[in-house]
């Protein structure tokens, strides 16, 4: 683990060129759709949206979706997509939780894909998630199972080496979310730092705010 923040601006231009990353977003979108009935009256937020890989997959299934990220470089790519695809129900928001920014709004669905392990203090973040979740709304977190720090080639900006699902389940419930469930959402096969191929699992954990 490294306490430095990762510079995602430098990676933004080539981010979508990784086919495994594109497939992972699709797998997570499919997993969300299996766990939750997405409807055209939902307002959604994608926390840590990056270039909008997951955001654009959810867009046709909900009323609106805002992509939230701390990297202006990522959002520049995302905004170009929004304009190119003429997505009238999609917007972006520059937000840096680690700098003290506070989430606002009222969302029926909050999703986050492979972002939580880059956040230092997740318990206060979950409190903010709860505050902006509408009654009967959902929180959906996709991230790595425990990986011993082998998933990333460079662990700069990685504050959690995957997550223990039982521990994260308690964080969901302590924040106020009920009906917490988790499923395997995706598998990623890639070389570890020692050059060996390893299969990593990505879970989807969902919780719901009381009506």
ABEGO torsion letter per residue (X at the ends): XBABBBBAAAAAAAAAABAAAAAAAAAAAAAAAAABBBBAABBBBBBGAEAGAAAAAAAAABABBBBBBABAAAAAAAAAAAAAAGBAABBBBBBBAAAGBBBBEBBABBBBBGAAAABABAAAAAAAAAAABBBGBBBBBBBBBBAGGAABABABGBABBEBBAAAAAAAAAAAGBBGBBBBBABBBBBBBAAGBBBBBBBBBBBBBBBX
